[in-house]
Amino acid sequence: MIAVHRTRGDLDASLALARRVVRGDQVTWSSLGAGPGSIDVRRGSATVAAATRDADVMAVVPASAVTPLVRVVSVDGVDPLRRPRRYPLQTRASEPLPRVVEVTVVGDIMLGRRVASAPTSRQDPAAPLRPLQGRLAGADLTVGNLESTLSMAGAPRQGDDSFAADPAVLTGLHDAGFDVVSLANNHTGDFGEVAFRRTLQRFAAGPIEQVGAGLDRASAWRPTVVERRGVRFGFVAFNAIGETPAAQPRQPGVAQVRMQPRTGPLSAADLGRAERAIRGLEARVDVVIVIPHWGDQYTNVPVPGQRRVGRALLDAGADLVVGGHPHWVQGVQVHRGGLVVHSLGNFVFDMDSSTQTQEGVMLDAVFWGRELRAVDFVPYVIGPDFAPRLTDGERAVSILDQVAVASDAPFD
């Protein structure tokens, strides 16, 4: 495969040009439509590190050396990580074909309040999901954070910020491709215990798995396991914002990690529960994904406690951490080969008072078996109908720049 620095973006080479690169011929970036200058072509697994650091380097490497810290060059329109069987640049030393699983993760989904009362939603409670339904359903595994209850059987606990959605949205979420949603957030308890219990019952009887909420502490912390193409994925989720009751030994609620800025200081006991849940998955799954609800609202910069907890989650064995709650996109943290994506922003929400709350990114991750090979951030804008739609041009660049502003290299 041919790997380049992430800032080079999506590049595609003809098969003839790719073969010239592999042979070591002199080639230029302009031949790829990537600006002026000669390409510093290097060969061998160790050269991936050089491509991670240096935007002038192009590394010719075996597939096993590719990491999410670089981008791979497509050949004749074929992405070798997503479609290895169709990849035309094969060699005698080509490795066995992998089990490829594409995972899409989105941010906060709120289908109540003004979203529910919008004209399109009155006929179809899941209408805001329809514009991207094909995109979401195209992934092997699609994951999000559902920021509401599915019942109003109780008094609102957070005034106008109490969120409840029509139970019919479960079918809509499933039709849109969602397989797993986190309920570990600060709005699942907005209408009290009866509504919370009914929400759990509706998930138990429905087509989508939930993670992070339960009838007691043990069930709230119990990971959810899903298998795709022979690869087993384990999910752990927790809420660090409060407001929704924390599950107790004999009381319903969500998995909680108390930490700054809302419920801190950091509780070693709570973090220990998260670490044990992750470690307990080691023998059961191939990939562990953690979904924390954390941080400050309306900022692109993670609070220091997020970075500390993110490191701890990766050290415990998580392969990918994808957070939510800030309502803006936030940066990417790199630690020991793992990634923490601190916030993807809103996905469906009626927060139209600022530009940033109407923007976000979908995370597309490509796994080869248990190995994370690639991540891409796909920007979108939430419209007047509260539905997200993909964007490009200057608006897309602006959104991706907000991700980069607080990211570790090479995502900065």
VOBATI-655486 format. One record per atom (N, C-alpha, C): y, z, x. Coordinates in pm, whole numbers, padded with zeros to 5 digits, always signed. Example, Ala and Ser with C-alpha at 12.3 -4.5 7.8 and 13.67 -1.06 7.14 Angstrom:
# VOBATI-655486
-00569+00780+01319
-00450+00780+01230
-00330+00780+01320
-00225+00708+01285
-00106+00714+01367
+00003+00787+01290
# end
This chain:
# VOBATI-655486
-00119+00000+00084
+00000+00000+00000
+00124+00000+00088
+00236-00034+00026
+00363-00040+00097
+00455+00065+00035
+00499+00161+00116
+00581+00273+00068
+00720+00265+00128
+00820+00304+00048
+00959+00305+00093
+01027+00433+00046
+01146+00457+00099
+01226+00573+00060
+01260+00565-00089
+01270+00681-00155
+01293+00682-00300
+01424+00616-00339
+01525+00619-00252
+01653+00560-00287
+01648+00408-00295
+01540+00348-00248
+01527+00202-00256
+01499+00154-00398
+01462+00246-00485
+01439+00209-00624
+01311+00130-00643
+01303+00061-00757
+01183-00016-00790
+01191-00153-00723
+01102-00179-00630
+01098-00306-00558
+00969-00380-00591
+00980-00513-00591
+00863-00597-00616
+00862-00709-00514
+00749-00729-00448
+00734-00834-00347
+00634-00938-00396
+00656-01061-00356
+00554-01162-00380
+00434-01130-00292
+00319-01183-00329
+00200-01159-00247
+00219-01216-00107
+00285-01331-00097
+00308-01390+00035
+00394-01298+00122
+00501-01243+00063
+00587-01153+00140
+00513-01025+00177
+00435-00970+00084
+00360-00849+00113
+00263-00871+00228
+00200-00987+00232
+00108-01016+00342
+00181-01026+00475
+00303-01078+00472
+00383-01082+00595
+00414-00941+00644
+00446-00853+00551
+00473-00713+00588
+00350-00651+00652
+00235-00670+00589
+00110-00612+00640
+00077-00667+00778
+00106-00795+00801
+00079-00855+00933
+00174-00804+01039
+00287-00748+00997
+00385-00701+01093
+00493-00802+01124
+00506-00907+01042
+00612-01006+01062
+00748-00942+01038
+00850-00999+01100
+00986-00951+01078
+01034-00993+00939
+01075-00898+00858
+01126-00926+00724
+01254-00848+00703
+01332-00890+00605
+01460-00825+00577
+01459-00766+00437
+01547-00668+00417
+01560-00607+00284
+01610-00708+00181
+01688-00806+00226
+01741-00904+00131
+01629-00987+00068
+01516-01002+00138
+01403-01076+00081
+01343-01004-00039
+01376-00874-00053
+01331-00795-00168
+01446-00767-00265
+01561-00829-00238
+01677-00803-00322
+01730-00663-00306
+01712-00606-00186
+01748-00466-00163
+01857-00450-00058
+01946-00548-00046
+02058-00535+00043
+02033-00590+00182
+02130-00571+00271
+02120-00628+00406
+02034-00543+00499
+02008-00601+00617
+01940-00527+00723
+01794-00561+00737
+01744-00539+00859
+01602-00561+00886
+01521-00440+00843
+01396-00466+00810
+01306-00359+00770
+01231-00307+00891
+01229-00178+00908
+01152-00113+01014
+01010-00088+00961
+00921-00184+00983
+00785-00175+00930
+00699-00089+01022
+00634+00009+00964
+00544+00096+01041
+00410+00103+00969
+00307+00136+01045
+00172+00134+00990
+00103+00268+01014
+00014+00305+00920
-00067+00426+00936
-00021+00538+00846
-00113+00628+00815
-00087+00736+00719
+00033+00821+00757
+00050+00847+00886
+00157+00936+00930
+00295+00878+00904
+00304+00747+00882
+00435+00687+00864
+00495+00712+00726
+00417+00768+00633
+00474+00806+00503
+00587+00906+00523
+00570+00997+00616
+00675+01097+00642
+00803+01029+00686
+00792+00923+00767
+00911+00851+00811
+00979+00782+00693
+00901+00724+00602
+00959+00659+00485
+01022+00761+00391
+00973+00883+00393
+01032+00990+00312
+01172+01024+00360
+01193+01015+00493
+01321+01056+00553
+01419+00941+00570
+01369+00822+00601
+01452+00712+00650
+01446+00593+00553
+01561+00556+00498
+01565+00447+00401
+01545+00310+00463
+01545+00300+00597
+01521+00171+00663
+01373+00146+00690
+01289+00247+00670
+01147+00237+00704
+01067+00185+00585
+00972+00098+00614
+00872+00055+00517
+00736+00088+00579
+00657+00170+00510
+00531+00218+00565
+00414+00146+00499
+00327+00089+00580
+00203+00026+00531
+00092+00129+00550
+00041+00180+00439
-00046+00298+00444
-00163+00283+00348
-00270+00359+00372
-00377+00366+00271
-00328+00440+00147
-00388+00412+00034
-00347+00475-00092
-00353+00626-00084
-00448+00680-00012
-00465+00825-00004
-00349+00895+00063
-00263+00819+00133
-00149+00879+00202
-00024+00885+00116
-00024+00817+00003
+00096+00808-00081
+00119+00939-00154
+00246+00983-00158
+00285+01104-00229
+00403+01071-00322
+00439+01165-00411
+00555+01140-00498
+00688+01139-00423
+00687+01170-00295
+00811+01174-00219
+00857+01035-00175
+00776+00933-00199
+00814+00796-00169
+00793+00710-00294
+00840+00586-00286
+00809+00487-00388
+00717+00381-00328
+00634+00323-00410
+00550+00212-00363
+00607+00081-00415
+00589-00024-00336
+00638-00157-00371
+00532-00228-00455
+00572-00276-00571
+00482-00357-00652
+00463-00494-00587
+00352-00557-00615
+00323-00690-00562
+00292-00783-00679
+00369-00890-00689
+00356-00983-00802
+00359-00909-00935
+00446-00807-00943
+00464-00733-01067
+00361-00627-01096
+00268-00602-01004
+00163-00504-01027
+00192-00377-00947
+00207-00266-01018
+00224-00135-00954
+00087-00088-00907
+00069-00069-00776
-00065-00034-00725
-00112+00104-00765
-00020+00193-00800
-00061+00328-00840
-00105+00332-00985
-00039+00255-01070
-00073+00254-01212
-00183+00153-01247
-00189+00043-01172
-00286-00063-01202
-00361-00104-01075
-00431-00012-01011
-00495-00045-00882
-00598-00156-00892
-00662-00171-01006
-00765-00275-01019
-00704-00416-01018
-00579-00427-01056
-00512-00557-01060
-00427-00583-00935
-00419-00486-00848
-00332-00498-00731
-00384-00609-00639
-00303-00711-00611
-00354-00826-00536
-00364-00807-00386
-00299-00703-00333
-00299-00684-00188
-00414-00593-00149
-00533-00649-00139
-00652-00573-00104
-00693-00605+00039
-00753-00507+00105
-00804-00526+00241
-00949-00482+00245
-01014-00515+00355
-01154-00475+00370
-01169-00323+00369
-01062-00256+00409
-01068-00109+00417
-01020-00042+00289
-01002-00121+00184
-00952-00063+00059
-01042+00050+00012
-00979+00153-00044
-01051+00274-00084
-01113+00257-00223
-01208+00344-00257
-01268+00337-00392
-01160+00349-00499
-01180+00279-00609
-01081+00283-00717
-01080+00421-00782
-00961+00474-00810
-00949+00611-00861
-00955+00618-01013
-00959+00741-01064
-00937+00768-01206
-00787+00789-01224
-00720+00692-01281
-00574+00695-01296
-00539+00754-01431
-00455+00857-01430
-00407+00918-01555
-00254+00922-01550
-00191+00864-01651
-00045+00865-01661
-00003+00973-01760
+00084+01062-01714
+00132+01175-01794
+00282+01160-01815
+00327+01171-01938
+00470+01172-01969
+00508+01309-02024
+00614+01367-01966
+00665+01497-02012
+00810+01477-02056
+00844+01533-02172
+00982+01526-02220
+01036+01668-02238
+01167+01676-02261
+01232+01805-02271
+01229+01865-02410
+01339+01927-02449
+01344+02009-02570
+01351+01922-02696
+01259+01950-02790
+01249+01876-02916
+01283+01971-03030
+01393+01943-03101
+01434+02027-03213
+01449+01936-03335
+01361+01952-03432
+01357+01863-03548
+01405+01931-03676
+01481+02039-03662
+01537+02108-03777
+01687+02087-03786
+01755+02177-03858
+01900+02180-03873
+01955+02040-03909
+02056+01990-03839
+02115+01860-03876
+02021+01743-03849
+01927+01762-03757
+01828+01655-03735
+01748+01634-03863
+01706+01744-03925
+01625+01735-04047
+01702+01680-04165
+01834+01704-04168
+01913+01660-04284
+01974+01521-04265
+01952+01459-04151
+02002+01323-04129
+01935+01227-04228
+02006+01122-04270
+01949+01031-04371
+01811+00977-04335
+01791+00939-04210
+01659+00884-04173
+01551+00991-04179
+01585+01115-04146
+01485+01222-04144
+01444+01268-04283
+01528+01244-04382
+01493+01287-04518
+01370+01212-04569
+01356+01088-04528
+01239+01009-04566
+01123+01029-04469
+01156+01058-04344
+01055+01070-04239
+01098+01182-04145
+01040+01302-04157
+01084+01416-04075
+01076+01391-03925
+00993+01296-03883
+00980+01266-03740
+01053+01138-03701
+01149+01093-03784
+01219+00967-03759
+01282+00959-03620
+01340+01069-03565
+01401+01057-03433
+01303+01020-03321
+01174+01038-03345
+01075+01004-03242
+01037+00857-03245
+01069+00787-03353
+01017+00651-03372
+01066+00550-03269
+01194+00553-03226
+01237+00451-03131
+01158+00449-03000
+01109+00563-02956
+01033+00569-02831
+00884+00593-02855
+00841+00577-02979
+00701+00607-03012
+00604+00526-02927
+00628+00397-02913
+00538+00314-02834
+00534+00357-02689
+00649+00393-02636
+00659+00438-02496
+00583+00568-02475
+00599+00661-02568
+00533+00791-02557
+00382+00777-02574
+00342+00701-02673
+00199+00685-02702
+00128+00605-02595
+00204+00531-02513
+00143+00452-02407
+00090+00533-02291
+00134+00657-02277
+00083+00744-02171
-00055+00796-02211
-00132+00833-02111
-00263+00894-02140
-00247+01035-02196
-00138+01102-02157
-00115+01240-02197
+00036+01260-02210
+00081+01304-02328
+00224+01322-02353
+00250+01466-02394
+00353+01525-02332
+00377+01669-02341
+00525+01693-02368
+00557+01797-02447
+00696+01834-02472
+00709+01980-02509
+00833+02022-02534
+00862+02159-02577
+00918+02154-02718
+00847+02212-02815
+00892+02212-02955
+00979+02334-02979
+01107+02311-03000
+01206+02418-03005
+01232+02460-03149
+01128+02503-03221
+01147+02549-03358
+01017+02605-03412
+01028+02672-03527
+00910+02709-03603
+00874+02592-03696
+00760+02605-03761
+00721+02510-03866
+00715+02581-04001
+00800+02683-04017
+00804+02759-04141
+00938+02830-04152
+00986+02846-04275
+01108+02923-04301
+01076+03045-04386
+00955+03096-04374
+00910+03210-04454
+00965+03340-04397
+01096+03355-04404
+01159+03475-04352
+01308+03452-04337
+01380+03557-04304
+01524+03546-04284
+01552+03489-04145
+01656+03405-04132
+01691+03352-04000
+01735+03464-03907
+01686+03462-03785
+01714+03568-03688
+01832+03534-03596
+01871+03406-03589
+01977+03366-03496
+02089+03288-03566
+02115+03325-03691
+02224+03262-03764
+02208+03112-03773
+02318+03039-03744
+02314+02894-03751
+02229+02832-03642
+02193+02910-03543
+02106+02861-03435
+01960+02896-03460
+01922+02914-03584
+01782+02936-03620
+01721+02801-03657
+01614+02766-03586
+01558+02631-03599
+01422+02635-03666
+01407+02557-03773
+01277+02539-03838
+01264+02393-03878
+01145+02339-03859
+01119+02199-03892
+01015+02189-04002
+01019+02079-04075
+00918+02050-04177
+00781+02043-04111
+00680+02109-04165
+00546+02101-04105
+00495+01958-04090
+00551+01865-04167
+00509+01724-04156
+00542+01665-04020
+00631+01731-03943
+00662+01675-03811
+00540+01678-03719
+00443+01764-03749
+00322+01766-03666
+00254+01629-03667
+00243+01570-03784
+00183+01437-03793
+00269+01335-03720
+00401+01347-03734
+00491+01257-03665
+00483+01270-03514
+00474+01392-03465
+00458+01413-03322
+00329+01350-03272
+00223+01368-03349
+00095+01310-03311
+00102+01157-03313
+00163+01100-03416
+00177+00955-03424
+00258+00901-03306
+00355+00981-03260
+00438+00939-03147
+00367+00954-03014
+00248+01012-03014
+00170+01020-02892
+00160+01156-02829
+00222+01258-02890
+00218+01390-02828
+00079+01451-02838
+00036+01508-02725
-00095+01573-02716
-00084+01724-02702
+00019+01769-02630
+00038+01912-02602
+00186+01944-02616
+00219+02055-02684
+00357+02104-02685
+00358+02252-02651
+00463+02291-02581
+00485+02433-02554
+00559+02495-02671
+00515+02614-02710
+00588+02696-02808
+00652+02817-02742
+00643+02825-02610
+00698+02939-02537
+00847+02915-02512
+00927+02943-02613
+01071+02926-02601
+01143+03028-02688
+01275+03024-02689
+01354+03127-02756
+01383+03096-02902
+01313+02997-02961
+01337+02966-03103
+01210+02968-03188
+01095+02986-03128
+00972+02989-03207
+00969+03108-03302
+01044+03212-03270
+01048+03331-03355
+01169+03339-03445
+01238+03228-03468
+01367+03231-03538
+01360+03280-03682
+01243+03270-03747
+01232+03314-03886
+01132+03428-03903
+01107+03500-03794
+01027+03621-03804
+00878+03599-03790
+00805+03710-03807
+00662+03710-03776
+00580+03625-03872
+00610+03629-04000
+00531+03550-04095
+00542+03401-04063
+00665+03355-04040
+00685+03214-04005
+00617+03180-03873
+00622+03273-03779
+00556+03251-03650
+00405+03234-03669
+00346+03324-03747
+00202+03314-03772
+00166+03184-03844
+00248+03143-03939
+00219+03019-04011
+00231+02898-03917
+00324+02905-03825
+00336+02797-03726
+00210+02786-03643
+00158+02901-03597
+00033+02899-03521
-00082+02845-03605
-00088+02884-03731
-00195+02835-03819
-00187+02683-03834
-00067+02631-03847
-00052+02487-03865
-00092+02411-03738
-00063+02467-03624
-00111+02402-03501
-00262+02411-03490
-00318+02526-03526
-00463+02542-03517
-00536+02442-03605
-00475+02404-03717
-00538+02310-03810
-00496+02166-03784
-00405+02145-03690
-00349+02012-03669
-00405+01939-03548
-00347+01823-03519
-00402+01736-03415
-00345+01758-03275
-00248+01849-03261
-00181+01869-03133
-00211+02008-03079
-00234+02016-02949
-00257+02145-02885
-00123+02213-02857
-00119+02345-02874
+00000+02420-02834
-00037+02513-02720
+00063+02551-02643
+00042+02644-02533
+00160+02739-02527
+00134+02864-02492
+00241+02961-02470
+00267+03057-02583
+00198+03043-02696
+00218+03133-02810
+00083+03176-02864
+00078+03298-02919
-00049+03346-02971
-00034+03469-03057
-00145+03512-03115
-00147+03630-03202
-00148+03759-03123
-00168+03750-02992
-00161+03866-02904
-00132+03815-02764
-00115+03908-02670
-00076+03869-02534
-00182+03781-02468
-00308+03815-02487
-00415+03737-02423
-00413+03592-02469
-00395+03570-02600
-00397+03432-02650
-00268+03358-02614
-00155+03429-02605
-00031+03364-02566
-00037+03314-02422
-00105+03389-02337
-00117+03350-02197
-00238+03260-02172
-00318+03236-02274
-00438+03155-02253
-00399+03009-02226
-00443+02952-02116
-00409+02812-02088
-00473+02716-02188
-00411+02604-02204
-00467+02494-02283
-00522+02389-02188
-00644+02343-02214
-00710+02247-02127
-00736+02118-02204
-00697+02006-02146
-00714+01875-02207
-00773+01781-02101
-00868+01699-02142
-00930+01605-02048
-00891+01462-02083
-00855+01386-01979
-00826+01244-01995
-00890+01167-01880
-00968+01064-01915
-01033+00978-01816
-01113+01059-01714
-01174+01166-01761
-01255+01248-01673
-01178+01345-01587
-01045+01351-01603
-00961+01445-01528
-00918+01556-01623
-00941+01680-01582
-00910+01796-01667
-00774+01854-01628
-00686+01866-01728
-00551+01919-01709
-00542+02055-01776
-00490+02154-01704
-00467+02286-01759
-00318+02313-01769
-00274+02367-01884
-00133+02394-01909
-00110+02543-01928
-00004+02593-01865
+00043+02730-01882
+00191+02722-01916
+00237+02802-02013
+00378+02800-02052
+00428+02941-02072
+00557+02963-02042
+00616+03095-02068
+00765+03080-02098
+00819+03183-02164
+00959+03191-02202
+01027+03299-02120
+01139+03264-02056
+01215+03362-01978
+01351+03391-02041
+01374+03343-02162
+01505+03355-02225
+01513+03470-02324
+01399+03517-02374
+01399+03622-02474
+01413+03564-02614
+01467+03645-02706
+01492+03611-02847
+01364+03598-02927
+01272+03509-02892
+01140+03512-02954
+01065+03632-02898
+01002+03714-02982
+00932+03832-02931
+00824+03795-02829
+00814+03877-02726
+00706+03861-02630
+00576+03912-02692
+00470+03839-02673
+00340+03882-02725
+00299+04014-02660
+00242+04103-02739
+00194+04232-02692
+00042+04238-02707
-00023+04342-02654
-00170+04348-02663
-00224+04328-02804
-00150+04374-02907
-00198+04356-03044
-00089+04300-03137
+00011+04234-03079
+00119+04178-03159
+00144+04032-03119
+00175+03948-03218
+00197+03806-03187
+00329+03784-03113
+00336+03672-03047
+00457+03636-02974
+00426+03529-02871
+00517+03515-02777
+00502+03412-02674
+00479+03478-02538
+00421+03401-02447
+00409+03446-02309
+00550+03459-02252
+00576+03569-02183
+00711+03596-02135
+00709+03632-01987
+00807+03578-01915
+00838+03624-01779
+00984+03665-01780
+01009+03793-01766
+01147+03842-01762
+01207+03811-01625
+01322+03743-01627
+01388+03702-01503
+01534+03669-01534
+01613+03659-01430
+01752+03620-01447
+01760+03475-01495
+01865+03437-01569
+01983+03517-01598
+01979+03591-01731
+01877+03571-01815
+01881+03624-01951
+01799+03750-01972
+01687+03763-01905
+01598+03876-01930
+01564+03951-01803
+01637+03924-01694
+01606+03979-01562
+01646+04122-01547
+01621+04182-01430
+01570+04118-01307
+01425+04072-01321
+01381+03994-01223
+01247+03938-01228
+01143+04049-01238
+01055+04037-01337
+00946+04132-01355
+00825+04087-01275
+00787+04167-01177
+00669+04134-01096
+00543+04132-01182
+00538+04220-01282
+00420+04224-01370
+00409+04096-01451
+00522+04049-01505
+00520+03925-01584
+00484+03805-01497
+00548+03796-01380
+00517+03684-01291
+00371+03689-01249
+00319+03810-01230
+00177+03824-01196
+00086+03768-01304
+00124+03785-01430
+00043+03727-01539
+00041+03574-01529
+00157+03517-01500
+00163+03371-01485
+00077+03326-01368
+00087+03396-01257
+00009+03359-01138
-00141+03371-01165
-00181+03476-01235
-00324+03492-01266
-00373+03383-01361
-00289+03345-01457
-00328+03238-01549
-00349+03107-01473
-00263+03082-01376
-00276+02960-01295
-00401+02966-01208
-00419+03078-01139
-00536+03090-01050
-00666+03085-01128
-00663+03139-01250
-00784+03137-01332
-00827+02997-01373
-00735+02901-01361
-00768+02763-01396
-00832+02687-01281
-00826+02742-01161
-00866+02667-01041
-01005+02608-01052
-01100+02686-01102
-01238+02638-01109
-01265+02556-01235
-01168+02552-01327
-01192+02488-01457
-01129+02350-01470
-01023+02325-01393
-00948+02201-01414
-00919+02133-01280
-00872+02010-01290
-00832+01934-01172
-00683+01948-01144
-00603+01960-01250
-00457+01961-01239
-00402+02075-01323
-00304+02148-01268
-00237+02256-01341
-00089+02220-01356
-00041+02220-01481
+00099+02194-01511
+00156+02316-01582
+00269+02367-01532
+00333+02486-01589
+00464+02444-01655
+00490+02502-01773
+00609+02467-01852
+00690+02595-01876
+00787+02627-01790
+00871+02744-01813
+00995+02710-01895
+01038+02805-01975
+01163+02795-02051
+01257+02894-01986
+01360+02846-01913
+01430+02934-01821
+01571+02883-01793
+01646+02962-01714
+01772+02915-01657
+01894+02933-01745
+02007+02882-01693
+02135+02884-01762
+02154+02755-01840
+02225+02765-01952
+02257+02647-02030
+02380+02576-01972
+02385+02445-01995
+02502+02362-01970
+02541+02359-01822
+02443+02340-01737
+02466+02322-01594
+02353+02238-01537
+02387+02158-01436
+02285+02080-01365
+02219+02158-01253
+02270+02278-01224
+02224+02353-01107
+02134+02468-01150
+02009+02472-01104
+01921+02585-01135
+01975+02715-01077
+01953+02825-01148
+01989+02955-01091
+01890+02988-00980
+01930+03072-00882
+01840+03101-00770
+01704+03154-00814
+01700+03233-00922
+01573+03286-00968
+01474+03179-01009
+01524+03067-01061
+01435+02956-01095
+01363+02905-00971
+01436+02889-00863
+01376+02837-00741
+01272+02935-00686
+01304+03064-00692
+01208+03164-00643
+01080+03162-00726
+01094+03161-00857
+00976+03159-00944
+00902+03026-00931
+00976+02917-00918
+00912+02787-00899
+00822+02786-00777
+00871+02843-00666
+00787+02851-00545
+00662+02933-00571
+00679+03045-00641
+00564+03131-00668
+00459+03060-00754
+00504+02981-00850
+00410+02909-00936
+00332+02804-00857
+00402+02735-00767
+00333+02636-00682
+00238+02706-00585
+00281+02818-00529
+00194+02892-00438
+00068+02942-00508
+00079+02972-00637
-00037+03020-00713
-00136+02909-00745
-00092+02782-00728
-00184+02672-00751
-00138+02567-00850
-00015+02581-00904
+00036+02477-00993
+00058+02348-00915
+00029+02236-00978
+00054+02106-00918
+00190+02051-00956
+00237+02089-01074
+00364+02038-01125
+00422+02142-01219
+00552+02171-01204
+00623+02263-01291
+00737+02185-01355
+00745+02189-01488
+00849+02113-01560
+00916+02207-01660
+01043+02239-01634
+01112+02339-01714
+01200+02282-01823
+01249+02373-01907
+01341+02339-02014
+01431+02455-02046
+01524+02434-02139
+01621+02528-02196
+01765+02499-02157
+01799+02452-02036
+01941+02435-02003
+02015+02332-02089
+01945+02241-02158
+02006+02137-02242
+02077+02030-02161
+02080+02043-02030
+02124+01939-01936
+02008+01912-01841
+02010+01796-01778
+01912+01771-01673
+01946+01857-01552
+01843+01896-01479
+01861+01971-01355
+01776+01908-01245
+01788+01964-01125
+01731+01902-01007
+01583+01926-00986
+01533+01864-00879
+01392+01869-00840
+01379+01951-00713
+01288+02045-00715
+01258+02131-00601
+01125+02087-00541
+01120+02079-00409
+00998+02038-00338
+00949+02157-00256
+00821+02191-00272
+00766+02305-00200
+00618+02282-00174
+00581+02277-00048
+00441+02267-00007
+00368+02152-00079
+00436+02041-00093
+00375+01924-00155
+00381+01923-00306
+00424+02032-00368
+00436+02038-00513
+00579+02019-00558
+00597+01992-00687
+00729+01965-00742
+00761+02060-00856
+00887+02105-00859
+00942+02178-00973
+01058+02095-01027
+01043+02046-01149
+01151+01975-01217
+01214+02077-01311
+01335+02121-01277
+01389+02240-01342
+01429+02219-01488
+01475+02100-01525
+01505+02073-01666
+01514+01922-01686
+01453+01876-01795
+01461+01735-01834
+01572+01709-01934
+01641+01815-01979
+01745+01799-02080
+01688+01794-02221
+01776+01773-02317
+01733+01759-02457
+01660+01627-02477
+01560+01628-02564
+01493+01503-02602
+01532+01464-02744
+01516+01555-02838
+01571+01537-02973
+01647+01665-03006
+01777+01652-03032
+01858+01771-03062
+01986+01725-03130
+02050+01817-03203
+02176+01783-03271
+02296+01842-03197
+02284+01857-03066
+02393+01911-02985
+02480+01795-02936
+02572+01750-03021
+02651+01632-02988
+02795+01667-02950
+02815+01789-02900
+02949+01832-02862
+02985+01794-02719
+02889+01748-02640
+02918+01707-02502
+02828+01589-02464
+02870+01516-02364
+02792+01402-02317
+02658+01446-02262
+02659+01552-02181
+02537+01592-02110
+02427+01640-02203
+02464+01699-02318
+02361+01746-02410
+02299+01631-02490
+02356+01512-02475
+02302+01393-02542
+02234+01298-02443
+02201+01351-02326
+02135+01272-02223
+02012+01346-02173
+01921+01274-02116
+01804+01337-02057
+01720+01236-01983
+01609+01285-01928
+01513+01198-01861
+01372+01234-01906
+01290+01133-01922
+01147+01154-01935
+01088+01155-01795
+00989+01239-01774
+00918+01242-01647
+00786+01167-01664
+00769+01060-01589
+00642+00988-01584
+00572+01025-01455
+00453+01082-01466
+00375+01124-01349
+00244+01048-01347
+00204+01004-01229
+00078+00931-01212
-00015+01015-01126
-00130+01047-01182
-00233+01121-01109
-00349+01029-01077
-00399+01039-00955
-00526+00979-00918
-00625+01095-00907
-00704+01115-01009
-00788+01233-01010
-00701+01356-01009
-00724+01443-00912
-00646+01567-00904
-00518+01552-00824
-00493+01435-00767
-00378+01417-00679
-00260+01353-00754
-00143+01415-00742
-00020+01358-00796
+00030+01253-00697
+00036+01128-00742
+00074+01018-00653
+00218+00971-00673
+00270+00982-00795
+00404+00928-00820
+00471+01001-00934
+00604+01011-00926
+00685+01057-01039
+00805+00965-01053
+00841+00938-01176
+00960+00858-01206
+01038+00927-01316
+01170+00915-01309
+01257+00972-01410
+01318+00858-01492
+01297+00863-01622
+01337+00754-01711
+01451+00804-01799
+01574+00756-01777
+01689+00809-01851
+01701+00753-01992
+01756+00835-02080
+01779+00794-02219
+01906+00862-02269
+01953+00815-02384
+02070+00872-02451
+02032+00900-02595
+02073+01016-02646
+02049+01053-02785
+02162+00996-02871
+02124+00922-02976
+02223+00853-03058
+02273+00936-03175
+02360+00879-03258
+02414+00950-03375
+02306+00992-03475
+02191+00924-03471
+02080+00962-03559
+01989+01064-03493
+02034+01118-03378
+01963+01222-03301
+01834+01171-03236
+01817+01040-03230
+01698+00981-03168
+01730+00938-03025
+01642+00966-02930
+01661+00919-02793
+01623+00772-02780
+01703+00698-02700
+01673+00559-02669
+01699+00535-02521
+01614+00455-02459
+01629+00429-02316
+01764+00366-02288
+01818+00396-02170
+01945+00339-02130
+01933+00281-01991
+02031+00198-01954
+02030+00139-01820
+02174+00125-01772
+02194+00052-01664
+02328+00030-01614
+02395+00157-01565
+02527+00163-01581
+02605+00275-01529
+02566+00407-01594
+02533+00405-01723
+02496+00530-01790
+02367+00586-01730
+02270+00501-01703
+02146+00546-01641
+02171+00603-01503
+02255+00534-01425
+02286+00582-01290
+02353+00719-01297
+02444+00737-01393
+02512+00866-01408
+02413+00978-01438
+02317+00952-01527
+02218+01055-01562
+02132+01090-01441
+02086+00988-01370
+02001+01013-01253
+02079+01082-01142
+02209+01054-01132
+02293+01125-01034
+02300+01274-01066
+02299+01309-01195
+02300+01450-01233
+02170+01520-01193
+02058+01448-01199
+01932+01504-01150
+01942+01525-00999
+02000+01428-00930
+02003+01431-00784
+02094+01541-00729
+02198+01578-00804
+02302+01664-00748
+02249+01799-00699
+02145+01850-00761
+02090+01980-00719
+01944+01967-00676
+01906+01847-00631
+01767+01823-00592
+01746+01836-00442
+01625+01874-00404
+01584+01871-00265
+01559+01727-00222
+01570+01701-00090
+01532+01571-00036
+01384+01547-00064
+01344+01424-00094
+01421+01299-00098
+01472+01264-00237
+01479+01361-00329
+01525+01333-00465
+01677+01348-00478
+01743+01384-00368
+01888+01407-00372
+01966+01277-00357
# end
